[in-house]
Amino acid sequence: MLVLHHAWRSSASRRVRLCLAEKGLEFESRTVDLTKMEHHRPEYLKLNPNGVIPLLILDDGRSLYESGTICEYLDETHPEPPLRPADPFARAVMRNWIRHVDERIGNLIVFNWAHSMAKVASQWSDAELAEKMKNVPSKERREAWLRAARRPYTEEERGEARAKLVLLLDRMEEMLGQSKWLVGDAYSIADIAVVPFVKRIDEEIAPDAMTASQHPRVAAWWASIQARPAFAKANIGPFTSA
Ligand SMILES: N[C@@H](CCC(=O)N[C@@H](CS)C(=O)NCC(=O)O)C(=O)O
């Protein structure tokens, strides 16, 4: 059986759960507590040297990381229902969109890590913090942890991050003017990639931007996504609940 190392509120994990749910694939859930730095333990880093979740362990024991890659792999190995356009050009556009969304993760971190991550990290002593930082493989994430622990993002920084996330909605509005879903006329990994971002924009970061008057096509797209049985199955709950 597939084993998913993930967290219920992690955006990248949510993508993979959405994909698994669309495919009707069951998995064994292994939740990773990020505040306990379980994803930076040596045995975890051996499987995912990036030190992030999600991580999918396949039936034969091999493992995969990177949510976009995992979703593509699942679509390749379980083609029904298809989650990638058949046309190679449209597939390439889908991949570029996933990359575009991935590159905006820093803006989401500004908001997401202000909750449980900051609450726990701010309690660490300087010595504990320094020790934990030794195991964080990337400079960007070390900086994110240091910010969560010691220097909360300023209102100005939050404003800048919010504006960049709203730009993502502008881009989606344009794409949805050209096709029913983000890439072509079928729901795909391009849509899945952005769902966790839109969820957070809608519930906390910029709910006003999600109204039909601001982004009518995105609002309709979001309503259709939430009506999908896979959305309920993937357990994309409110971010701030326990
Ligand atoms: N590009 C990666 C991003 C994964 C990622 O950033 N995961 C976050 C949770 S959504 C994480 O593990 N954060 C903990 C950390 O950076 O220490 C993917 O799509 O899988």
The ligand as an SDF file (V2000), in Angstrom:
LIG
                    3D

 20 19  0  0  0  0  0  0  0  0999 V2000
    8.3060   21.9580   -3.6110 N   0  0  0  0  0  0  0  0  0  0  0  0
    7.9800   21.1040   -2.4900 C   0  0  0  0  0  0  0  0  0  0  0  0
    7.6350   21.9890   -1.3020 C   0  0  0  0  0  0  0  0  0  0  0  0
    7.3830   21.1890   -0.0740 C   0  0  0  0  0  0  0  0  0  0  0  0
    7.2120   22.0740    1.1450 C   0  0  0  0  0  0  0  0  0  0  0  0
    7.5700   23.2490    1.1480 O   0  0  0  0  0  0  0  0  0  0  0  0
    6.6450   21.4900    2.2010 N   0  0  0  0  0  0  0  0  0  0  0  0
    6.4320   22.2450    3.4070 C   0  0  0  0  0  0  0  0  0  0  0  0
    5.0300   22.0110    3.9440 C   0  0  0  0  0  0  0  0  0  0  0  0
    3.8500   22.5970    2.7490 S   0  0  0  0  0  0  0  0  0  0  0  0
    7.4230   21.8090    4.4940 C   0  0  0  0  0  0  0  0  0  0  0  0
    7.7780   20.6660    4.5810 O   0  0  0  0  0  0  0  0  0  0  0  0
    7.8470   22.7790    5.3050 N   0  0  0  0  0  0  0  0  0  0  0  0
    8.6960   22.5410    6.4460 C   0  0  0  0  0  0  0  0  0  0  0  0
   10.0390   23.1780    6.3270 C   0  0  0  0  0  0  0  0  0  0  0  0
   10.3490   23.8240    5.3300 O   0  0  0  0  0  0  0  0  0  0  0  0
   10.8260   23.0370    7.2790 O   0  0  0  0  0  0  0  0  0  0  0  0
    6.7980   20.2170   -2.8700 C   0  0  0  0  0  0  0  0  0  0  0  0
    5.9580   20.6740   -3.6510 O   0  0  0  0  0  0  0  0  0  0  0  0
    6.7210   19.0600   -2.4200 O   0  0  0  0  0  0  0  0  0  0  0  0
  1  2  1  0
  2  3  1  0
  2 18  1  0
  3  4  1  0
  4  5  1  0
  5  6  2  0
  5  7  1  0
  7  8  1  0
  8  9  1  0
  8 11  1  0
  9 10  1  0
 11 12  2  0
 11 13  1  0
 13 14  1  0
 14 15  1  0
 15 16  2  0
 15 17  1  0
 18 19  2  0
 18 20  1  0
M  END
$$$$
